[in-house]
């Protein structure tokens, strides 16, 4: 299996029909030929100085990211896509660690990199928007004899410094070959792209359709569509394969789906978080076996998915929904005291048929050989070889599909002079998805807004606490460790503190939606939705619910200007009277 197979297959499709769609964004649709010409132009620009070092991709729009990935693969250069919504300290750290010889940006990416010109003094910065389309010939992209320089993706580190994970295109091709064959992704297939370029799942969402002759259907940068908006987008784009995290998938339960909904959809592939039996029961209750629901498992260190399971009737009643069986060529073991076990709980170790890249800084971490990685996840192998994933053996958690180090959050908040003690936790209220909560012991003068501002300049967006809970002391065990099981639930603390309830029926209905989305028993009419833990996904769900309840669209800008119950009620009333 060659790492250049991705380019070979893609070039075949471009040569066969260059006018067929390749990437669709909210702004426009790009044909195969247009994407190929853009990739050829970037390839030429990157080759101008003869450098072979890593290429940092700092773009918000998906098309220049995809084109640069193709250009780097064709020239044997490492590419490193990043989410441009980075705090300044994180930008500086990843630039120092990667030491790129070139940076490709779009307008938003250039603005984000603006404060770091000093670190880019010896680096070529290419604005993708100024790159002229290049001359594209299939023979320039097929049968290439170039090294597999692979990619680097940055994730959270326990020290607060981003951790670069190296991967290979051979590993990506192993996954692409499996998914396209397993789910029949062929010419013309429409595959969703809801992932930020800063996560390795972007490679899955972009390259599965391009390699198979299909098209990438991108929702665009910014908030991911949810609930009714997601269902409408899936139908408008005639999506056949949906990749997303379970948190986003669950919002479809509020979309009023029927067995006749989403007629083009064939498969939903879930990754990044545990799937619940209730998810399976709801989906199968609507569609039975007609639309495959699939659980995917695998850490970034081993390149995307390494274990999968088509979820069936038995999973709708399972206490733990299994991760499944390994992909071809993959071996999964569960280790207890260093020895493989079956039927007992231990640490999951994954062996791959291709070499693993390791970490950018050379640390061993969980890598136990060129083809093996100990994940830090706890699991159990059933006698039939099916893997169950049961949690973590350290302080790493996943929230909204993003890996988060709780120790990094705690270390960051402790650096604020007004914080005396802190404990971070991923907290899930009853039947709710987990949210990041920071329990803090702090000076009375320190506000939540100041804590948020402190976190925003030091933590990546996915690692910032959604909610801050004030305590007089962090509960601790007899040996002095934080006792997370003794931490109060946010809803309990909030119920005791709520004053100034809704003032009219509209406010009461909006407050009820807040309580449902934020899993609180009560909210005040002047409370700030974001300060109560409402993240970007919750905001999208809130605005979608307001549209369903009142028949009006409240613009995001209006919400941002006054993110309170009273402010939203005023906006709803104003728009309803027009």
C-alpha angles and dihedrals in degrees: 000000000000125000089224093060089093091061093041093055094042093050090050090058094045091051093047095052119356092178095062116106117269106169130012120196130172088261102048148328120260119210122219089254094051093049090047092051091049090050090048091051092050091046090055093047092049090051095052097093097035093235119149101190127118121297117221112210111207105172133130095200116076100221099067089044092054093043092050092048089054092046093050093047089053094051100040096247127141114245125203116190116194137187104251091215091088126140113243095253091054093049090053093048097049092046090052092048099043098039093197120205090206138020124203115202142170123209095280092044092050091053091050091051093046097100091052102060090121091062090049097049093117096033128097111237114202120193104214090206091065096048113113117226110265132222108268124204123170092225090062090060104037131080092007122178099211131131121261097246090166124187145287125225123186123222136170119297128204091236094054091254115115113255117225115218117198121213138173134234087231087064091047091050090052089058096041092051090052098047097044090050098040095050101030097244102177144152112331097012115151114220127186124241111198097142128105114242087241093073126072091232085075087075090056094048094047104036101041092068097036093051092048098045095256131117136258112235106202123193089205132243119309129037118015113236112252140186113350091359090055092048091049092049092049091052095043091050092040090228114197100180121036120194116188146128118271091248091064093040091056092059088071087073087075092051097082095239120186130194087267094055125108094018096182096047114109106166140015114201115196124197142156100048139042117281116226127223088236089061090056094045093051095047095045090046088061103036109011108197092336096096115033117232110201133189116213127193133183138112124243089248090070095039113260123308122015100158129041143173133191100223117233142176094289090056090058088068100033121122088217119023105227123239088220138215129334123266116252111293093014122116121199123195134180113215127204115181087350095302127106114255137183123211094011131095118256144131118302116238122188125204117196132200090231132055116270120231100218125203125327093236093052097245114148096223108159095340109118098176142343091288104028136078131180105215103202087234120125117228149151131229114219119218089257090059095253114142124225117196112212108176142284134309092209138036096282116118136173121232120178087350094302122122110236130186109214090199090059091055093048093047091050095049093046088061090069107096092224095058116089100175137356142184123190122204142169101237125193119191117206111307091351134121115253120268130195111252127183115206106201139186103204147152114283090239093060112097130204089243090058091049091050092049090050091051095045092060094050111027131063113248094257092052098053116108114250092206137025118209119193118221132175089225138000109247111243138191123239090269092054100255120135109267102220092180089063095053113114120247113253092236091058093051092044094050090057093050103043118117135160101042127202116308102209143009095275091051091046092054092048092046089053090056090049091052091050095048096041096036094235127141094221142004134193124240091241097044117124111239093214093049089054090058103274108153127187092277092050090048091053090049091048094052090046091053092049090054091051094045101043104019093237134109115232107200118232089238090058091051092049091051092056114008095180135109091248092047093051092045090054091049092049093048092048094050094043091057095055 
